[in-house]
Amino acid sequence: MTGSSIPGTIPALTPELLDRLRERVHNTLLYIISKNKHTRYVRECPVFNDFRSTLDALGDSNDVVHDDTLLESFRAAVPLTSYDSYEPFLNKLVAPNPNVNDVKDMFSPGLPYFIACSSATSGKKGKLFAKYNHAARSSLQVVDEHANPVSAQGGKNCIVYSLTYREIIQVTDDDGVSVARFPISSMSGGVIRMKNGIHVDRDPFWMTLTAPRATSPLAASFIVNYRSFLLVHLVFALADPQLETINTLFGYMFVDMMRCMEEEWDTLVHSIETGVLPDWEGTSHVQQYLEPKFMARPERAAHLRTVGKATEQPGWLKKLWPGLNVVISIASGAFALVVPKMRHYLGPDVRMTSLGFTASEAYIGTAYSLTELNLFKATSDDIIEYLDLSCPETASNLAFAHEVKVGHRYEVIVTTRDGLWRYRLGDVVEIVGFDSIDGSPILRYVERRGTVVRVQGALISEEELTGAIFSAQDVLGRITEMTAIVDDRKMPCSLAFLVEIDGELSASAHQALARVEAALCSSNELVRRVMNSKRLASPTIHILKPGTFREYRALKIKAAITGTGQIKVPTVLWDHEIQEWMLQRVERVIVGQDE
C-alpha cells in the first residue's frame, strides 16, 4: 500500500507542500539549535568540535545569512551520534545529590522535568534520557486527538498508565539545600506527569483525585505489582457500564488485562457487588485512596453475572460494555501478534487504533489512520532525519522530511528539543506517502535496524524472524507473543522460537516447522546455506505455558520499578538466566513430524 492508495496521502510532494515542509523543518531545526547551542553537552562534548567552531564564528547574530550558514554547518559538521557521547553527561545528572552548578543546562536550558528510562528490549541495560518541559512550544499529545474521544453522552475512559518511578534525583545548591527533584521513570509516565503538572512532591495529593471521565482513581497508577496494577484498573472499569475507551499503551498489556479478568472473574464481580476491594499484593499503600471511591453496585454485578465469562464468544467485551467503541494501544511490528486476540475480545464493532510511534528518545509519529495500526504521521516538534538503508551510514547521507522518497526504507535519526544531536534511534521505517494537507511523511514501522541475531555466519533481521513465525500461524495456532533464542544445548545449534498460543494447538501443528524453515531460507540466502551444510539445525518451536510472557513482564517490572509501559519482550532473548526461566515453562516442543 502506497501513498496513492492510502486515503489522505499523496505519492509525491507538490511544489507548494515541498516549500512549506522545507520551511517548517528549517525553522524547527533553527529553534532547537538556538535553544540548545549553549548547553554543556554541545560546549564540552568532542563530537561537536567542528560545529562549535561555526557557532563561535557566527556569534548570536540573527539574519538570513546567519541562519543558512548555521543549517549548512549542522548538516556538515554534526555527525551521527551514539549513546556513548551522551552517557557521561547524563551520568552527572543522575549522580547522588548532584550540584545544580554541575548539571544545569546540561542538554537543554534549566533542569529536566524527568529522566526517561528505555525499555531495554534488546536485553541490554536500559538507557536514560533527560526530558525537559517545552510546554510553550510543544504540540505533543500523549494520545492523539481521536484516541481519547470526549463523548457527548459522558462516556468513561479506562486509562491504564503507570506513574511509578525508579528513584528520585535531588539536585542541591552549594549549601546542600534541595533546589529540584525529578524522577527516573518510564517515558509515558513522565510525559503524563509533565503535561498535567503531577510533580512527585505532591503525589499524596494527586492520589486522592480521579481524572475527568476516567474510571480509575489516579492512585491505581501508583501500583508497582503488574498483576495488581491491571486488576485494580479492571475492577473500577468493570464496575462502570459507561465505559467507552480503553487505553493500555501496548496491545500486549490489553491482552494481559483481559486474561486477568478471565482468571479473577468471580472475585471481580463479587467485589463490585459488595463494594469491598480485594487486598491484592502491593496495593496496601493506595487502599486509603481507592476505597472511598469504590461503592457497592449490586445491580451492575447482577448484569455481569447474566453476561457471564463468555470468553469464547467473539465480542465478549461489547456485551460487558455496550458503549465501548475504541481501544488504543501500540500493536505494530512484532507486537502485531496480539491483534487477532484483541479482535476476538472486541468483536467487529469496536475500533482499534494506535497510540502512535513512540520511543524513550522522542515521539516519532502520531497515529495516522483510525483503523490501520502501523501507519504514522511524522511529528514536527523535533527534527527527524532519515538514513537510506542503501547508503553508507554517514551523516552526509541523511535526508530531511521533504527529501525522502516513497517506497524507500530509512533508519530514523532524531534531533530533539531535549538535546542537540543526531541520535541513531535504530528503528527502520518505510515511507508510504505524504499527508495531503501539510506534506508530512507517512511512515510504516518495519523493524529494528541491523542484525538481530548472528548464528553460524548467517545474519538474521527482526523482520525475517517475525515473518518466519507469522507464516506458521495458520497451521500452528494463533500466536499471541513470541521470542527466539539461539539454542546451543546440543550441536549443531538451532533457532528456537518460544511462543504462546491462544487456545489449542492446531491438528496440523507438525507442519509449522517446515513453514518457518522455508520462510527463513527464502528470505535469507545465508540461512539457507548454513542449514544445507548442516552447520545450523532446523528451527524448533517451543509452546510456552499460557501467561509466561505476562509473568516475564511482572518480573522485569518488579526489578526495574520504572512503570508498566516499559517492559517489552525482545525479538531475540540473550539473557541466559531468563532463557532458562522460560524453557522451564515449555509445555510442548514441536520438532520434525511432531515427535
N, C-alpha and C positions, 0 to 999 in steps of 0.2 A: 504494500500500500504506500503510495507516494502522495506528494502534495496535490496532485491533480485529482486524487480520489478521496481525499480526506476533507470533509466539509469545513469551510472557513479557511482553507490553506491555498496557497499558490505555489507552483513549482519553481518559480524564479522571481526575484525582486523586480518591481517596476523601477524606473529611474527615480521617481518621487520617493518611494519607500526606501530605496537604497540610500538616498541622501539623508532622509530622516533618521534611519537606523545608524548610519555612519556618524551623524552629528550627536546622537544620543550616546553612542559608545564613547566617542571622544570626550564629551562633556563629563560623563561619569568617570572616565579614567583621570581626567584633569582634576576632578574633585577629590578622588582618592589620593592622587599624588600630593596635591596641596595640603590635604588633611594630615597625611602621614609622613611627609618627607623629613620632618624634624624629629621623628621618633628615634629611640635608642637603637632599635633594630636596623633602621636604614643608616644611621650615623656611625654605627660601630661594626656591623656585620661585613666581613670581607667580600661577600658576593656582590655587594653594592658599590665596590670601589670605583668602577668606571662611571656608574650613574651618579655617584656623589660628585665627581669632577664636573659633570654637566650642571648639577644643582648649584654647586658653588660658583660656577662661572656665570650662571644666569641670574643668581640672586632671587629676589622676591618681586621683580617687576611683573607686570600683568598686561600683556598685549598679544596680538595675534601671532607675531613672530616668535615671541617667547613661548607661547602655547604650542606652536607647531614644532619648535625645537625640542621642547620637553617631551612631547609624544614620540618624536622620532628617536630621541635618546632612550626613552623607556624601552621601545621595541628593540633597539640595537644593543643596549648595554645591560639590561636586566636579564639574567639567564633563567633557564628552567630551574626551579628551586625545590629542594628536598627538605624533609623534616629535620635533617641533620643540622642545617644552618639555623633553624628556628628554635630547636630544643634547648640550647644553652641559655637563651634569653627567657624562654618560658620557665625554665627551672628556677630562675631568680624570683619569678612571681609566686611560685608555689613552695618556696623555701619556708621554714618555720619563722613566723612573725617577720616578714620582710620589711625593711625600712622604706618608707614612702619615697625617699630621695633616690633609692636604688631601682624602683620599679614603676614610678610614674612615667607616663608617655612611652611605655615600652614598645607597643606595636601601633597604638592609636592614642590620641590625646587623652590624658587622665588615667583612670584605673578601670580595669574590666568590671563588668557587672557580674559575670560568672566565668568559670573555666569549663569548657565543654570537653567531655571525655569520650573518645571514639569507642566504637563497639568492639574493636579488636577482633573482627570477623575472621581474619586470617589465622587467628590463634596466637598472634604475637601480642606483646604488651600494648595496651591502649594508648593512643596519643592524646595529648592535651592541647586545647586551642583557646586562647584568650578571646572573650566576646565582650564588646563594648556596646553601650547604649547609643544608638544612632536614630532615636525616635524622631528627631526634627526632619530627617530626610527620608526615612525608610518607608517603603510601601509593603514590606514583607508581612505576610499573613501566615500565622501558624497553620491555618486551614484556609483554602481558597474560599472566595465569597459564596460559591454554590455548595460548599462542602458541609457547612453547618447552617442550613436554611432556618430562618425565623418564620415560623408558621403563623398564619393569621388565626388558626384555631388554637394557638397556645400550646403546641406540642412540645415535648421534652427531649433533651439530648443526653445520652449516656456517653460521657467523655472520659475515656479510660487512659489518663495520663498520670505519670508519676512526678511528684515534687520532692522526692527524697534526694539526698546528696551524699557524696562520699566523705567529704570533710569541708570545714570552713577555713578559709585563708584569712588571717587577721593582719592587716597592714598597720604598722606603728610609726610614730614620729621619733625624733631623736631622744625624746624623754621616755620612750616606751609606751606612750599613750596610743590607744587604738584610734585610727583615723578612717578605717574602712574595713568591711567584712564582706566576703563574697564566697559562694560555694563552688566546689567542683561537682558537676552534675552531668546528667545527660543533656544533649543539645535541646531536645524537645522540652524537657522540664525547665531548663534555663531560659529558653525563649518565652515560655508561658509566664515565668516569674517576671522577666524583664518587661514584657508588653503590658502586664497587669499590675506592675509595681508591688509584686509579692516578695518583699525583702525578707531575708532569713531571720532578721532580728524580730520580726513581727509574726513569725509562724504561728504561735499560740492564738493570736487574734484571727488569722486567716482560717485556722481550723474550725472556728466557730461559724463560718459562713458557708453558704451554698451559692454557687454562681447562678445567674439568671437562667431559668429554664433547664438547669442541669438536674439530673435525677439524684446524683450522689453529692453529699457534702464534700467540701474540699478536704476534710480530714481523711477521706478514703484514699486520697492521693499521697498520703504520708505513710503508707504501709509498705514495708520493705518485702516481707514474705510474699512471693509471687502468687501462690495459690490463694492466700487470704486476700491479697490485693484484688484479684479477679472476683472472688466470691462476694466481697463487700460491695463492689460496684454492681455485681449481679443482683444481689438481694434488693438493693434500692431500685434498680431498673425494673426488676420483675414485679415489684410492688406497684409500679406506676403504669396504668393502662394507656396513658397518653404518649408513650414513647414514640418518637418519630425518627430519631437519628442515633446511630451507634458509631462512635469514633474510637478506634483501637490502635491507631498509628500503623501497625503492621497486620496483615491478614492472618499470620500465624497466631497472633495474640487473640484475635477474634475467635478462631477455632479453639484455642486453649480455653477461652472463657465459656464457649458453648459446651465443651466437654466437661468442664467443671459443673455446669448447670445440670447436665445429664447425671453425673455422679452424685450430686448433692440435691437432687430434685426434691425429695421428701423433706429434707432439712430446710431448704429454702422456703417451700410452701408453708411448712409449719411455723417458721419464723414470721412470715408475712401474716399468718392468721393470728398469732399471739402478740406480735409487736415486740418480741424479745430477740435480740441479736445473738447469734451463737458466739461463743468465746473462741473464735478462730485464732490459731497460732500467730503471734506477732501483732495482735490488734489491741492489746491492753492499753497502750499509750494513747489511743484515739477513741476508746469506748466512751469516755465522758463527752466527747463532741458528737459522736454518732447517735448515741441512744436517745437524746432529746428530739432528734429529727426523724426517728423511726417509730411509726404508730401502727397499732393493730389494724389490719384491713381484712376482716373475715370474709367479706363479700368477694374481694379480689382473690383470696385464697380458694374460695369455693369455685370461682370461674377457672382458675388454673387447674384445679383437680378435674374439672369437667373436660378441659382440653387434654390433660394428661401429658405424660412424657412420650409424645408421639415422634420420637427422633427418626424413625424410619420413613416417615411421611415427608416428602418434599414440601418446603414452605411451612415447617412447623412454627417458626418464629412469627410468621404473619398471623397465625392463629392466636399466639400469645399476645401480640401487639398489633391489632388490626391497622393502626395508623403508621406503622413502621414503613418508611419509604426510601431510606438511604443508609448505607453502611460505608464509612470512609476508612480506608486502610491502604497501605502500600502493598501491592501484590504483583510486582513486575519482576522480570529476571527469574532467578531461581525461586523467588517467593511465589511465583505464579502457580506452583504445585497445589497450593491450598484453595485456589479459586473454585474448582468443582465441589469441594466440600462446603465452602461458603455458600455457593449457589444452591446446594441441597438444603441447607438450613433455611435459606431465604425464600426459595421459590422464584418464579419468574417476575413477580410484581415489585420486588424491592431492588432499587438501583444500587449498584456497587460503583464507587468512584475512588480514585487515588487521592491520597493526601498531597502528593507532589513528589518531586525528585529532591530528596534531602540528604545532607551529609553533615557531619560534625564541623567540617571546614566551612561550608557555605550552603545556602539554599539555591539549588541549581535551576529548578523549574517548577512552575505551577501545573496542576492537572489541567490538561487541555480539553479533554473530552469528558462528557458526563458518563460515558459507558466504557470507553477504551482505557484500560488501566495502565497502559505503557506508552502513553503519548503525553509529552510535557512541553510547555511553552517556556523557553529560556527567560529567566528573570533579567531585570535591568538594574537592580540596586548595586550589584557588584559587577566586576568585569569577568566574563567567561571567554577564554580563548580556546581555540581548537587545534589540536595537533593531528594532522592527517596521518593515519596509520601507515600509509605507503611512503611517507617521507622520513628522512633521518630525524632522530629525536633531539633537535636543537631548537632554541628559541627563534631562530631566523625562519623557521617553518611554521610558526604559529599564525593562525588566521583569526581575525575578529569576526563577530557575528555576521556582518554584512559581506564577508568574504568566503563563507562556507558554500559548499555545493550539495545539492540534493543527491542522495544515494551514497555519499561518501561517509566513511566511518572515521571518527575522531576521538582522541583522548581529551578529556576535559581538563583545562588548566584554569585556575582561579586566582584572581587578584581582588582582595576584598577590602571593605572599609575597616576590617579588623587587622589588616596587615598588608603592607606593600610588598608583595612578592608574586611570583608566577608559579604557584604550587601545583604539582602534579597530583591530581586527585586519584588517578588510576582507573577511573570509570570510562568505558567506551560507549559512545552514543552514535546513532545513525541519524543523519539529517533527512527528514521525510517531507519537508516543505517549509513554507514561511507563512506566518499569520497574515491574512489579507488586510488586516486593519492597521497594524503598526510594524509589520515586517519581521518580527522576532522569529528566530529559528524554532521549528517544531522538532523535538527530539524523540527518538525511541531508545530506551536503555538497551544495551546489548550484553555487556559483561564487564568484569574486571579485566584490565589490560594485562597482557603478558601470560607467562606460563603459570598455570595453577599448580601443575604437578610435572615433574620430570622423572621419568622412570625408564630405565634401560636405554637411555638416549632419546626417547620419544618425549616431545614437549606437547602437553595436552592443555588446552584452554578451558576456561569455565564454560563457555558456550558449547564446546564439544562434549564435556562431561554431562551437563544438564540435558543437552539434546539427546544423548545416548539413552539416558534413563527415561526421559519423556517418551521416547519411541517405543518403550515396552509397556506402557500403561494399559493398552487395550487387551494385552494377553496376561499381564501380571495381576492387575487390580489397580484401583485408584490410589496413587501415591500421594500422600499429603505432605511429606517432608523427606529430605534426603541429605546425606553427606557421603563422601568417599574417603577411603584410606588406601595407602599402599600396603598391602598385606604381605609382609615378608616372613611370616611364621614358617613357611616352607618355600623351597626354591623349585622352579623359578617363581619369583614374586608375581603378584597379580593386583589388579584394581578390585577392591571390594566396595560395593555400593551398599550402604546401610540405609534402609528405608522403613518408613511406617506406611502401612496400608489401611485404608478406610474400609472396614468390613472384612469379608473373607477373601482369601486368595482365589483368583480365577482358576478354573479347572485346567486352563491352558498355560498356567504359570511356568511350566517347564520350557516353554518356547521363549521366555523373556531373555534368557542369556544370549541366545542366537541373535535376537533383535539388538541387544546392547552391543554385542561384539561387532555386528555388521555396521551399526551406526558409527562406532568409533573408527573402524577401519575405512569406511567410505569418506569420513570427514578428515582423516589424518593418515597420510601415507606412511609416516614413521611408525605409527601404531601397527598398521598392517604388516610392515616388515618385521618388527620385533616379535609379533605374535607368530608369523610364519616361520621365523627362525627359532621359535620355542624359547627365546630369551625372556618373554613375558607370557605368563599363563593366561588362559581365558579368564575374563572377569567373573566375579561371583556376586550374588545378591543375597544380602542378609536381612531377613524380616525381623524388625525390632518389636519388642513388646509395646503395645499402644501406650502412649503417654511418655515415651522415653525422651523425646525432644523437649517436651514441656518440663520434665524433671531436670534435663540439662540446663535449661534456661533458669530454673529455680536455683540450681547450684551456683551458676555463674553470677546471678543477681545477688545472692547472699554473700558471695565473696567480694563482689565489686562495689555494691551499695551505691550505684550511680543512677538507678532508675530502671524501670521495667522495659523501656523502649530501646535500650541499647544492646541487648543480648541477641545476636543473630547466630544461626548455625552456619559455620563456614562450609563452602562447597567441598573443600578438602580439609580433613581433620588431621593435624600433625601432632597434637598433644598426646603422647603415648599413654599417659595416665587416663585421659578421657577416652582414648581408643579402647583401652581395657575395660573401662566402666561401661561403655556402650556394648562391647562384644559380650559382656556378661548378661546383657538384656536381649540377646538374639533368641528368637523363638524358633526360627527355621532358616536353613541355608539352602538356596537353590543352586545346584551345580549340575551341569550336564543335563541328563534326562530326568531331573527331579529325583535324584538318588535319595 
